Amino acid sequence: MKPPWVNVMLVLLGLVYFIFYFLINSGLKHTNL
């Protein structure tokens, strides 16, 4: 049995990863690299 905070941490990490991925894609589109 995993403690409940493990699921919360996984969700938070997923959100952070998605936000960074979106920001990097936006930055690359703006800089045309």
MOWORA-V135974 format. One record per helix or strand of 3 or more residues. SS is the DSSP state (2 for helix, 1 for strand). FROM is the first residue (numbers start at 0). LEN is the number of residues. If there is no record, write none. Layout:
# MOWORA-V135974
((SS | FROM | LEN) (SS | FROM | LEN))
This chain:
# MOWORA-V135974
((2 | 3 | 28))
